[in-house]
Amino acid sequence: MNASAPPAPEPLDVRWIHGSPSAKHNTDPDIQVFEYDERTFILRQNKAVHYEAPFLFLLFGDDRAVLLDTGATPQEEFFPLREVVDELFELRPPALQRPGYQLLVLHTHAHGDHVAGDAQFTGRPDTVVVPADRDSAWGFLGFTEDPDRMARLDLGGRVLECLATPGHHASAVTYYDPATGFLLTGDTVYPGRLYVADWAAFRRSIDRLVAFAAERPVTHVLGCHVEMTREPGVDYPVRTTHQPDEPPLEMTVEQLHEIRRAIEEIGDRPGRHPYPGFVICRED
């Protein structure tokens, strides 16, 4: 794996499942798996299973893999996340097929639609699940003493760079993968409603992401939801379970700058503020 030369920022070659007009007509899998490369997988929960339809990320290193988030549904019969992850472990490259290869479960933040499947991994051999609450998650990455540090998460030949990015949620973490150029932003940045619980913290986090991305070859900014339509500034209503007119999941570094400019325009005004590729919902 050549982490020094990530691929060009071309669109992801995937058509995401986007729900169905009715449960009777739903023929999509409970979890869609997209193989970006043999060590990088993006998973999407079916909107017919849960309207949040979060995206999850499974990244393999030489020594261990990390699963970022566990989705919105705890029951394996409706959301067989562990089964899917185990199948992907069985298919991993021969060099990674050895006893003791570990799975680390981390999170982008602690909201319920990102942690519901944690219990599916209880008792799984060679697995560590780090709770998503701020004390546990930030303590694991060393942010408790220094929230401004950049933590490095070594998977073996693949080192993720991790930033504390509160604002949407106090426990939020963004992960950068030099091997792919992915900037994994959770619910801090995605093509949808950016709910901001702490405005000052959100502003600092976006500033930090803009500065960070200026020094890294970011191919895609990947959040955990799609809530916008393809009509600029128009989002799907909350609890929508069928989104046939979705834009791509992937966003750009320029859109980070657009969010930064939007923060300046919004200023001290709480409420809902639509922009072409996202909606900022300031709660405080």
Secondary structure, DSSP 8 states (H G I E B T S, - for coil): --TTS-------S-----B-SSGGG--S-SEEEEEEETTEEEEEE-TTT-TT--EEEEEE-SSEEEEE---S---TTT--HHHHHHHHHHTS-GGG-STT-EEEEE-S---HHHHTTGGGGTT-TTEEE---SHHHHHHHHTTTT-TTS-EEEE-SS-EEEEEE--SSSTT-EEEEETTTTEEEEETTSSSSEEEES-HHHHHHHHHHHHHHHTTS---EEEES---B-SSTT-B--TT--B-TT---S-B-HHHHHHHHHHHHHHTT--EEEEETTEEEEE--
